[in-house]
């Protein structure tokens, strides 16, 4: 199940990237 782990890892990276991009516009913390 290595592919599943890679998909989850990519999803986390994309989520963090979006949070970093939206931080200046919407300063919110989860």
Jmol script that loads the backbone (N, CA, C; Angstrom):
load data "model"
ATOM      1  N   UNK A   1       0.852  -1.204   0.000  1.00  0.00           N
ATOM      2  CA  UNK A   1       0.000   0.000   0.000  1.00  0.00           C
ATOM      3  C   UNK A   1       0.885   1.251   0.000  1.00  0.00           C
ATOM      4  N   UNK A   2       1.949   1.198  -0.777  1.00  0.00           N
ATOM      5  CA  UNK A   2       2.852   2.349  -0.818  1.00  0.00           C
ATOM      6  C   UNK A   2       2.217   3.504  -1.605  1.00  0.00           C
ATOM      7  N   UNK A   3       1.413   3.173  -2.609  1.00  0.00           N
ATOM      8  CA  UNK A   3       0.786   4.215  -3.424  1.00  0.00           C
ATOM      9  C   UNK A   3      -0.172   5.043  -2.570  1.00  0.00           C
ATOM     10  N   UNK A   4      -0.889   4.386  -1.669  1.00  0.00           N
ATOM     11  CA  UNK A   4      -1.837   5.112  -0.816  1.00  0.00           C
ATOM     12  C   UNK A   4      -1.094   6.106   0.065  1.00  0.00           C
ATOM     13  N   UNK A   5       0.044   5.671   0.587  1.00  0.00           N
ATOM     14  CA  UNK A   5       0.829   6.572   1.446  1.00  0.00           C
ATOM     15  C   UNK A   5       1.337   7.756   0.637  1.00  0.00           C
ATOM     16  N   UNK A   6       1.738   7.510  -0.608  1.00  0.00           N
ATOM     17  CA  UNK A   6       2.225   8.615  -1.445  1.00  0.00           C
ATOM     18  C   UNK A   6       1.097   9.606  -1.723  1.00  0.00           C
ATOM     19  N   UNK A   7      -0.098   9.089  -1.979  1.00  0.00           N
ATOM     20  CA  UNK A   7      -1.240   9.977  -2.249  1.00  0.00           C
ATOM     21  C   UNK A   7      -1.543  10.823  -1.020  1.00  0.00           C
ATOM     22  N   UNK A   8      -1.518  10.210   0.153  1.00  0.00           N
ATOM     23  CA  UNK A   8      -1.790  10.966   1.385  1.00  0.00           C
ATOM     24  C   UNK A   8      -0.706  12.023   1.600  1.00  0.00           C
ATOM     25  N   UNK A   9       0.550  11.654   1.321  1.00  0.00           N
ATOM     26  CA  UNK A   9       1.651  12.597   1.505  1.00  0.00           C
ATOM     27  C   UNK A   9       1.493  13.789   0.565  1.00  0.00           C
ATOM     28  N   UNK A  10       1.139  13.523  -0.692  1.00  0.00           N
ATOM     29  CA  UNK A  10       0.949  14.606  -1.654  1.00  0.00           C
ATOM     30  C   UNK A  10      -0.217  15.488  -1.231  1.00  0.00           C
ATOM     31  N   UNK A  11      -1.276  14.868  -0.706  1.00  0.00           N
ATOM     32  CA  UNK A  11      -2.449  15.636  -0.267  1.00  0.00           C
ATOM     33  C   UNK A  11      -2.052  16.581   0.867  1.00  0.00           C
ATOM     34  N   UNK A  12      -1.208  16.092   1.783  1.00  0.00           N
ATOM     35  CA  UNK A  12      -0.767  16.940   2.898  1.00  0.00           C
ATOM     36  C   UNK A  12       0.079  18.098   2.376  1.00  0.00           C
ATOM     37  N   UNK A  13       0.958  17.820   1.424  1.00  0.00           N
ATOM     38  CA  UNK A  13       1.806  18.884   0.872  1.00  0.00           C
ATOM     39  C   UNK A  13       0.946  19.939   0.179  1.00  0.00           C
ATOM     40  N   UNK A  14      -0.041  19.495  -0.586  1.00  0.00           N
ATOM     41  CA  UNK A  14      -0.919  20.442  -1.292  1.00  0.00           C
ATOM     42  C   UNK A  14      -1.706  21.272  -0.283  1.00  0.00           C
ATOM     43  N   UNK A  15      -2.186  20.614   0.774  1.00  0.00           N
ATOM     44  CA  UNK A  15      -2.963  21.343   1.793  1.00  0.00           C
ATOM     45  C   UNK A  15      -2.092  22.387   2.474  1.00  0.00           C
ATOM     46  N   UNK A  16      -0.870  22.013   2.849  1.00  0.00           N
ATOM     47  CA  UNK A  16       0.028  22.968   3.501  1.00  0.00           C
ATOM     48  C   UNK A  16       0.373  24.104   2.545  1.00  0.00           C
ATOM     49  N   UNK A  17       0.577  23.777   1.271  1.00  0.00           N
ATOM     50  CA  UNK A  17       0.895  24.808   0.290  1.00  0.00           C
ATOM     51  C   UNK A  17      -0.247  25.800   0.153  1.00  0.00           C
ATOM     52  N   UNK A  18      -1.476  25.291   0.135  1.00  0.00           N
ATOM     53  CA  UNK A  18      -2.640  26.181   0.033  1.00  0.00           C
ATOM     54  C   UNK A  18      -2.749  27.062   1.265  1.00  0.00           C
ATOM     55  N   UNK A  19      -2.498  26.477   2.440  1.00  0.00           N
ATOM     56  CA  UNK A  19      -2.577  27.273   3.672  1.00  0.00           C
ATOM     57  C   UNK A  19      -1.530  28.382   3.645  1.00  0.00           C
ATOM     58  N   UNK A  20      -0.326  28.071   3.151  1.00  0.00           N
ATOM     59  CA  UNK A  20       0.725  29.086   3.099  1.00  0.00           C
ATOM     60  C   UNK A  20       0.360  30.175   2.095  1.00  0.00           C
ATOM     61  N   UNK A  21      -0.306  29.802   0.999  1.00  0.00           N
ATOM     62  CA  UNK A  21      -0.685  30.797  -0.008  1.00  0.00           C
ATOM     63  C   UNK A  21      -1.848  31.650   0.488  1.00  0.00           C
ATOM     64  N   UNK A  22      -2.778  31.047   1.254  1.00  0.00           N
ATOM     65  CA  UNK A  22      -3.956  31.783   1.717  1.00  0.00           C
ATOM     66  C   UNK A  22      -3.683  32.546   3.008  1.00  0.00           C
ATOM     67  N   UNK A  23      -2.551  32.246   3.654  1.00  0.00           N
ATOM     68  CA  UNK A  23      -2.277  32.882   4.946  1.00  0.00           C
ATOM     69  C   UNK A  23      -2.257  34.410   4.856  1.00  0.00           C
ATOM     70  N   UNK A  24      -1.570  35.015   3.864  1.00  0.00           N
ATOM     71  CA  UNK A  24      -1.548  36.478   3.781  1.00  0.00           C
ATOM     72  C   UNK A  24      -2.936  37.062   3.527  1.00  0.00           C
ATOM     73  N   UNK A  25      -3.800  36.314   2.830  1.00  0.00           N
ATOM     74  CA  UNK A  25      -5.127  36.825   2.501  1.00  0.00           C
ATOM     75  C   UNK A  25      -6.104  36.552   3.635  1.00  0.00           C
ATOM     76  N   UNK A  26      -6.066  35.314   4.149  1.00  0.00           N
ATOM     77  CA  UNK A  26      -6.974  34.959   5.247  1.00  0.00           C
ATOM     78  C   UNK A  26      -6.143  34.427   6.414  1.00  0.00           C
ATOM     79  N   UNK A  27      -5.739  35.275   7.327  1.00  0.00           N
ATOM     80  CA  UNK A  27      -4.909  34.832   8.465  1.00  0.00           C
ATOM     81  C   UNK A  27      -5.719  34.016   9.458  1.00  0.00           C
ATOM     82  N   UNK A  28      -5.766  32.714   9.243  1.00  0.00           N
ATOM     83  CA  UNK A  28      -6.483  31.832  10.171  1.00  0.00           C
ATOM     84  C   UNK A  28      -5.596  30.637  10.493  1.00  0.00           C
ATOM     85  N   UNK A  29      -5.755  30.109  11.682  1.00  0.00           N
ATOM     86  CA  UNK A  29      -4.938  28.966  12.102  1.00  0.00           C
ATOM     87  C   UNK A  29      -5.847  27.813  12.481  1.00  0.00           C
ATOM     88  N   UNK A  30      -5.509  26.609  11.985  1.00  0.00           N
ATOM     89  CA  UNK A  30      -6.328  25.438  12.288  1.00  0.00           C
ATOM     90  C   UNK A  30      -6.023  24.950  13.697  1.00  0.00           C
TER      91      UNK A  30
END
end "model"
wireframe off; spacefill off
backbone 0.3
color backbone group
